[in-house]
């Protein structure tokens, strides 16, 4: 569609050519990069389209190939203007519209983002606004490579970012390769100590000296993996220590308390089926309300649908139509049944468990029960989980002397 629009602006013609050497004529067109399209046989010759500019270059090719050429159709703005040249205001209006379309095509009217999971579109749009990337800006002012690098540097969870311009659209594609909350491991020598009470479920040490084994009970602050590796003399005595950054897979079994409660009484929203629809037309920064019902219901919900107008797939315009649907409702007092309350409690508990799993926590078992009183549903209990409940502790300068004295 965009190619057709450009051809309309430049003007194009349909020609019929015939002669004794079609191949030579077509080969010379290809050699001079003259594009013919919709080439079809016609009687003893052929017909095809080409731009007005390329038609002017055919004179030498026609002479060399001994072909005959005749224009059968004329299309596009130049021919239209020539035909209506005596109607000045009409032509000026068309010219103004064309210039306006050219101006529109030089701007960005739609920005889309895909591939983002950890960051919402709104957060990324805030960054773009601060970086000067906004709707209506010139496409020539956007450096896609610089923009991609800036987004990747600002949002460290994005492992790959690319930006591209298509028509009046700026498309930003991202891929996430780093999980939120995962930090780079320190390379500084340290010990690993327990960050909370629990039982060691499993331990695998790649660097350092394990201080506990599976099944051991530990308390917060207990040493799990030592970053001090002893170096022995031939006699078997410790000569010194080599200090390393510990690297270990640790799972400590611990527990978390779960509590939830909610009232059995609630207000139910009942829709009456009555609704009003209002349309809003937005042109850039200007908004216009289209004729429609003006008064509102006492209680109502609003549903807004926004549609941006476009000429072609990638030629968006700064024109938006909003459809606002207002739906009337009223409240009624209700009491949850026992089955309904259990379903709600189950949904809350599964959300709690899902949040734990998203943090990389293993879930072993749970002892959660539902209790009732006259007005509330109360859920409480314990969930046993496994996680890497360890934190690094810097090794003190005096630690080697203390260790040597301990083993001396």
C-alpha positions in Angstrom: 0.0 0.0 0.0 2.8 2.4 0.8 4.5 1.7 -2.6 1.2 2.4 -4.4 0.8 5.7 -2.5 4.4 6.8 -3.5 3.7 5.8 -7.1 0.5 7.9 -7.0 2.5 10.9 -5.8 5.1 10.5 -8.5 2.7 9.6 -11.2 2.8 6.4 -13.4 1.6 5.3 -16.8 0.6 2.1 -18.5 2.4 1.4 -21.8 2.0 -1.0 -24.6 5.1 -2.0 -26.5 5.6 -4.2 -29.5 8.3 -5.0 -32.1 10.6 -7.8 -33.2 12.8 -8.0 -30.1 10.9 -8.1 -26.7 13.8 -9.6 -24.9 16.2 -6.9 -25.8 13.8 -4.2 -24.7 13.2 -5.9 -21.3 16.9 -6.6 -20.8 17.8 -3.0 -21.5 15.1 -1.9 -19.0 16.5 -4.2 -16.4 20.1 -3.0 -17.1 19.1 0.6 -16.6 17.0 -0.3 -13.4 13.7 0.7 -14.9 11.0 -1.2 -13.0 8.0 -2.6 -14.9 5.1 -4.2 -13.1 1.9 -6.0 -14.0 3.6 -7.1 -17.2 1.0 -9.0 -19.3 0.7 -10.1 -23.0 -1.5 -7.8 -25.2 -2.1 -8.8 -28.8 1.2 -8.9 -30.6 3.0 -7.1 -27.7 2.9 -6.5 -24.0 1.5 -4.0 -21.5 3.0 -2.9 -18.2 3.1 -0.1 -15.7 6.1 2.2 -14.9 6.7 5.5 -13.3 6.5 8.8 -15.1 10.1 9.4 -14.4 11.2 6.0 -15.8 9.0 6.5 -18.9 11.1 9.6 -19.9 14.2 7.3 -19.9 12.8 4.9 -22.4 13.8 7.0 -25.5 17.3 5.5 -25.9 16.1 2.0 -25.0 13.3 2.2 -27.7 15.8 3.3 -30.3 18.3 0.5 -29.5 15.7 -2.3 -29.3 13.7 -1.1 -32.3 10.5 -1.4 -30.3 7.4 0.7 -30.5 5.8 2.2 -27.3 2.5 3.9 -26.7 0.9 5.2 -23.5 -2.5 3.7 -22.9 -3.3 5.0 -19.4 -2.1 7.9 -17.1 -2.4 7.7 -13.3 -1.3 9.7 -10.3 -1.1 13.2 -8.9 0.9 15.0 -11.6 -1.7 14.0 -14.3 -4.5 14.9 -12.0 -3.1 18.4 -11.3 -2.5 18.9 -15.1 -6.1 17.9 -15.9 -7.6 20.3 -13.3 -4.9 23.1 -13.6 -7.6 25.7 -14.4 -9.4 25.0 -11.1 -6.8 26.7 -8.9 -8.4 26.3 -5.5 -9.3 22.7 -6.1 -5.7 22.0 -7.1 -4.4 24.0 -4.2 -6.5 22.0 -1.8 -5.3 18.7 -3.2 -1.7 20.0 -3.0 -2.2 21.1 0.6 -3.6 17.7 1.5 -0.6 16.0 -0.2 1.9 18.2 1.7 0.0 17.5 4.9 0.3 13.7 4.3 4.0 14.1 3.6 4.4 16.0 6.9 2.5 13.3 8.7 4.7 10.6 7.2 7.8 12.3 8.6 6.6 12.0 12.2 6.1 9.2 14.7 2.5 8.7 15.6 2.6 5.2 17.2 5.1 3.6 19.5 4.7 -0.1 20.3 6.7 -2.3 22.7 6.8 -6.1 22.7 8.7 -8.8 24.6 8.7 -7.0 28.0 7.6 -9.1 30.9 9.1 -7.7 34.1 8.6 -4.1 33.1 5.2 -2.6 32.1 4.7 -0.5 29.0 4.0 2.5 31.2 7.4 2.3 32.9 9.2 2.0 29.6 7.1 4.9 28.1 8.3 7.0 31.1 11.9 6.3 30.2 11.2 7.1 26.5 9.6 10.4 27.5 12.6 11.3 29.6 14.9 10.4 26.7 12.9 12.7 24.4 11.1 9.9 22.5 7.5 11.1 22.2 4.6 10.9 19.8 4.7 13.5 17.0 8.5 13.8 17.0 10.5 13.7 13.7 11.6 10.3 12.6 14.9 11.8 11.6 15.6 12.8 15.2 15.5 9.1 16.3 18.7 7.2 16.4 17.5 3.6 16.6 20.9 2.1 17.6 21.5 4.7 20.3 17.9 4.2 21.6 18.3 0.4 21.8 21.6 0.8 23.7 20.0 3.3 26.1 17.1 1.0 26.9 19.3 -2.0 27.4 21.6 0.0 29.8 18.7 1.4 31.8 16.7 -1.9 32.1 19.4 -4.4 33.0 16.9 -7.3 32.8 16.7 -6.8 29.0 19.4 -8.9 27.4 18.5 -7.8 23.8 16.8 -4.6 22.5 16.2 -3.4 19.0 14.3 -0.4 17.7 13.1 0.1 14.1 11.1 2.7 12.2 8.3 1.5 9.9 6.1 4.1 8.3 4.9 6.4 11.1 5.6 3.7 13.8 8.5 3.2 16.2 8.7 -0.5 17.0 10.7 -1.6 20.1 11.4 -5.3 20.5 13.0 -6.6 23.7 14.1 -10.0 25.1 14.6 -10.7 28.8 17.6 -12.9 29.8 18.1 -11.9 33.4 15.6 -12.8 36.1 14.5 -9.9 38.4 16.2 -9.9 41.7 19.1 -12.1 40.6 22.4 -10.4 41.4 25.9 -11.2 40.3 27.8 -13.3 42.7 30.6 -11.5 44.5 34.2 -12.5 43.8 35.4 -11.2 47.2 36.5 -13.8 49.7 33.8 -14.6 52.3 32.0 -17.2 54.4 28.4 -18.3 53.9 26.3 -18.1 57.0 22.6 -19.0 57.6 20.2 -16.1 57.2 17.5 -17.9 59.2 16.8 -21.0 61.3 16.2 -24.3 59.6 17.4 -27.7 58.6 19.9 -28.3 55.8 18.0 -30.2 53.1 20.9 -30.5 50.7 24.3 -29.0 50.1 26.7 -29.1 47.2 29.9 -27.0 47.5 32.0 -26.0 44.4 34.3 -23.5 46.1 35.0 -23.3 49.8 34.8 -25.8 52.7 31.4 -27.1 53.9 30.8 -26.6 57.6 27.5 -28.5 57.7 25.9 -31.5 56.1 22.4 -32.5 55.0 20.2 -33.1 58.0 22.0 -30.6 60.3 19.9 -28.1 62.2 21.2 -24.5 61.9 20.4 -21.2 63.5 20.6 -17.8 62.0 24.3 -16.7 61.8 25.7 -20.3 61.9 28.6 -21.0 59.5 27.5 -23.0 56.4 30.5 -22.8 54.0 33.9 -21.4 54.9 35.8 -19.4 52.4 39.1 -20.3 54.2 40.7 -23.3 52.5 43.6 -24.7 54.6 47.0 -25.3 53.0 48.9 -28.2 54.7 52.6 -28.8 55.4 54.1 -32.2 54.5 53.7 -33.1 58.2 50.0 -32.6 58.0 49.9 -29.4 59.9 48.1 -26.3 58.6 50.6 -23.8 57.2 48.2 -21.1 56.0 44.8 -20.5 54.4 43.7 -19.5 50.9 40.7 -17.3 50.9 38.1 -17.7 48.1 34.6 -16.6 47.3 32.3 -19.4 48.3 30.2 -21.1 45.6 27.6 -23.6 46.8 24.1 -24.8 46.1 22.3 -24.8 49.5 18.7 -25.7 50.3 17.6 -25.0 53.9 14.3 -26.4 55.0 12.4 -23.8 57.0 8.8 -22.7 57.5 6.7 -19.6 56.9 3.4 -18.8 58.6 0.3 -18.2 56.5 -2.6 -16.1 57.6 -5.7 -14.9 55.7 -9.1 -13.7 56.8 -12.1 -12.0 55.1 -15.6 -11.1 56.0 -18.4 -13.4 55.0 -20.7 -10.4 54.4 -20.2 -8.5 51.1 -21.9 -6.2 48.7 -22.7 -7.8 45.3 -22.6 -5.7 42.2 -25.7 -6.3 40.0 -25.8 -4.8 36.5 -29.2 -3.6 35.3 -28.5 -4.0 31.6 -28.9 -0.3 31.0 -25.9 1.4 29.3 -24.9 4.7 27.6 -22.3 5.0 24.9 -20.2 8.2 24.3 -17.6 8.7 21.5 -14.6 11.0 21.9 -12.5 12.2 18.9 -8.9 13.1 19.6 -6.8 15.0 17.1 -3.3 15.4 18.5 -3.8 17.4 21.8 -7.4 18.4 20.9 -10.4 16.3 22.0 -14.0 16.6 20.9 -17.1 14.9 22.4 -19.4 13.5 19.7 -23.1 13.9 20.3 -24.5 11.4 22.8 -26.2 11.0 26.2 -24.9 13.4 28.8 -26.3 12.4 32.2 -24.7 9.6 34.3 -26.2 6.8 36.4 -25.9 6.9 40.2 -23.7 3.8 40.2 -21.9 2.8 37.0 -18.8 1.3 35.5 -16.9 2.7 32.5 -15.4 0.6 29.8 -13.1 2.6 27.4 -12.0 1.3 24.0 -9.5 3.3 22.0 -8.8 3.0 18.3 -6.0 4.8 16.4 -6.8 5.5 12.8 -4.3 4.4 10.1 -4.1 4.6 6.3 -1.9 1.5 5.8 -0.4 -1.2 8.1 2.4 1.1 9.3 1.0 4.5 8.5 -0.7 5.6 11.7 -2.3 9.0 12.1 -2.5 11.2 15.3 -6.3 10.6 15.3 -8.0 8.5 18.0 -11.6 7.5 18.5 -12.6 6.5 22.0 -15.7 4.6 22.7 -16.8 5.0 26.3 -19.5 2.6 27.5 -21.2 3.4 30.9 -23.0 0.4 32.5 -25.5 0.9 35.4 -25.4 -1.3 38.5 -26.8 -1.4 42.0 -25.5 -3.1 45.2 -27.2 -5.8 47.2 -26.1 -7.2 50.6 -25.1 -10.8 50.5 -23.4 -13.5 52.6 -20.8 -16.0 51.2 -21.8 -19.6 51.4 -19.3 -22.0 53.0 -18.5 -23.4 49.5 -18.0 -19.9 48.1 -15.8 -18.8 51.0 -13.7 -22.0 50.6 -13.2 -21.2 46.9 -12.1 -17.6 47.7 -9.7 -18.9 50.4 -8.3 -21.4 48.0 -7.6 -18.7 45.4 -5.8 -16.6 47.9 -3.7 -19.5 49.1 -2.7 -20.5 45.6 -1.7 -16.9 44.9 0.5 -17.0 48.0 2.1 -20.3 46.9 2.6 -19.0 43.3 4.5 -16.0 44.7 6.8 -18.3 46.6 7.5 -20.4 43.5 8.2 -17.3 41.4 10.9 -16.4 44.0 12.6 -19.8 43.4 11.3 -21.4 46.6 10.7 -25.1 46.9 7.5 -26.1 48.6 7.6 -29.4 50.6 4.3 -29.5 52.5 1.7 -27.4 54.3 -0.6 -27.6 57.3 -3.1 -24.9 56.5 -6.7 -25.1 57.9 -9.9 -23.1 57.5 -11.8 -21.9 60.6 -15.1 -20.2 60.9 -16.9 -17.8 63.2 -20.1 -16.0 62.8 -18.8 -13.2 60.5 -15.4 -14.2 59.2 -13.5 -17.0 57.3 -10.1 -17.4 58.9 -7.3 -19.3 57.2 -4.0 -20.0 59.0 -1.2 -22.6 59.2 2.4 -23.3 58.3 4.1 -23.9 54.9 7.4 -25.8 54.9 9.7 -24.6 52.2 13.2 -25.0 51.0 15.4 -22.1 49.8 18.9 -20.8 49.7 18.8 -19.1 53.1 22.4 -18.1 53.1 24.2 -14.7 53.0 28.0 -13.9 52.6 30.0 -12.6 55.5 33.3 -10.9 54.8 36.4 -12.6 56.2 38.2 -10.5 58.8 41.9 -9.8 58.6 42.5 -11.5 62.0 40.6 -14.7 61.0 43.7 -16.6 59.7 45.6 -16.1 63.0 42.5 -17.2 64.9 42.2 -20.3 62.7 45.8 -21.2 63.1 45.6 -20.9 66.8 42.5 -23.0 66.9 44.3 -25.8 64.9 47.7 -25.2 66.5 
